Amino acid sequence: MTDQIPAEYALVLAAILFALGLAGVLVRRNILFILISLEIMLNAAGLALIAAGARWGEPDGQIMFLLVLATAGAEVSVGLALVLQLYKQFRTLDIDAASRMKG
């Protein structure tokens, strides 16, 4: 006998995680915390995709989650490069310092 978690619970959890990540992006000034909040938002979207796919009995949600994971990997690599460049030039991780960067 296998008991499954209802899809509504997973979607509510995904919505809560997404809201927490969005609040972190809007409130924080440190670029590391902003990147972590973006990762939380991507994971919430992935959880929603998997829950929807499980609800309909299709593997499409898991396939789309692989796309979310690839996007998260690209975001981490670009974000880390930006963090290192920001710290190298300004010796701070405050996001307001990024507005002074000239390319």
C-alpha positions as CSV (number, residue, x, y, z in Angstrom):
1,M,0.0,0.0,0.0
2,T,1.6,3.3,-1.1
3,D,0.4,6.5,0.3
4,Q,1.0,9.5,-1.9
5,I,1.1,13.1,-1.0
6,P,-1.8,15.0,-2.7
7,A,-0.7,17.2,-5.6
8,E,-2.4,20.2,-3.9
9,Y,0.0,20.0,-1.0
10,A,3.0,20.0,-3.2
11,L,1.7,22.9,-5.2
12,V,1.0,24.9,-2.0
13,L,4.6,24.2,-0.8
14,A,5.9,25.3,-4.2
15,A,3.9,28.5,-4.0
16,I,5.3,29.2,-0.5
17,L,8.8,28.5,-1.6
18,F,8.4,30.7,-4.6
19,A,7.0,33.6,-2.5
20,L,9.9,33.2,0.0
21,G,12.4,33.4,-2.9
22,L,10.7,36.4,-4.4
23,A,10.8,38.2,-1.1
24,G,14.5,37.4,-0.8
25,V,15.2,38.8,-4.2
26,L,13.2,42.0,-3.5
27,V,14.5,42.6,0.1
28,R,18.1,41.6,0.2
29,R,21.0,43.8,-0.9
30,N,23.7,41.2,-0.8
31,I,24.2,39.5,-4.2
32,L,24.9,36.1,-2.7
33,F,21.5,36.1,-0.9
34,I,19.8,37.2,-4.1
35,L,21.4,34.3,-6.0
36,I,20.3,31.9,-3.3
37,S,16.8,33.3,-3.5
38,L,16.7,32.8,-7.3
39,E,17.8,29.1,-6.7
40,I,14.9,28.7,-4.3
41,M,12.5,30.1,-6.9
42,L,13.8,27.7,-9.5
43,N,13.4,24.8,-7.2
44,A,9.9,25.8,-6.4
45,A,9.1,25.9,-10.1
46,G,10.6,22.5,-10.5
47,L,8.6,21.1,-7.6
48,A,5.4,22.5,-9.2
49,L,6.3,20.8,-12.5
50,I,7.0,17.5,-10.9
51,A,3.8,17.7,-8.8
52,A,1.7,18.5,-11.9
53,G,3.3,15.7,-13.9
54,A,2.7,13.2,-11.1
55,R,-0.9,14.4,-10.8
56,W,-1.6,13.6,-14.5
57,G,0.6,10.5,-14.6
58,E,2.9,11.9,-17.2
59,P,6.7,12.2,-17.2
60,D,6.6,15.6,-18.8
61,G,7.1,17.4,-15.4
62,Q,10.3,15.5,-14.8
63,I,11.6,16.3,-18.2
64,M,10.9,20.0,-17.7
65,F,12.6,19.8,-14.3
66,L,15.7,18.7,-16.2
67,L,15.5,22.0,-18.1
68,V,15.1,23.9,-14.8
69,L,18.2,22.1,-13.5
70,A,20.2,23.1,-16.6
71,T,19.0,26.7,-16.3
72,A,20.0,26.7,-12.6
73,G,23.5,25.4,-13.5
74,A,23.9,28.2,-16.1
75,E,22.7,30.7,-13.6
76,V,25.1,29.6,-10.9
77,S,28.1,29.8,-13.3
78,V,27.2,33.3,-14.6
79,G,26.2,34.5,-11.1
80,L,29.5,33.2,-9.6
81,A,31.5,35.0,-12.3
82,L,29.5,38.3,-11.5
83,V,30.1,37.9,-7.8
84,L,33.8,37.3,-8.3
85,Q,34.1,40.3,-10.6
86,L,32.1,42.5,-8.3
87,Y,34.2,41.6,-5.2
88,K,37.4,42.0,-7.2
89,Q,36.6,45.5,-8.3
90,F,34.8,46.9,-5.3
91,R,35.7,44.7,-2.3
92,T,32.0,44.4,-1.5
93,L,29.0,42.2,-2.4
94,D,26.5,45.0,-2.1
95,I,24.2,45.0,-5.2
96,D,24.3,48.8,-5.3
97,A,28.0,48.6,-6.2
98,A,27.1,46.8,-9.4
99,S,25.3,49.9,-10.7
100,R,28.7,51.6,-10.8
101,M,30.3,48.9,-13.0
102,K,31.1,50.1,-16.5
103,G,31.8,47.7,-19.4
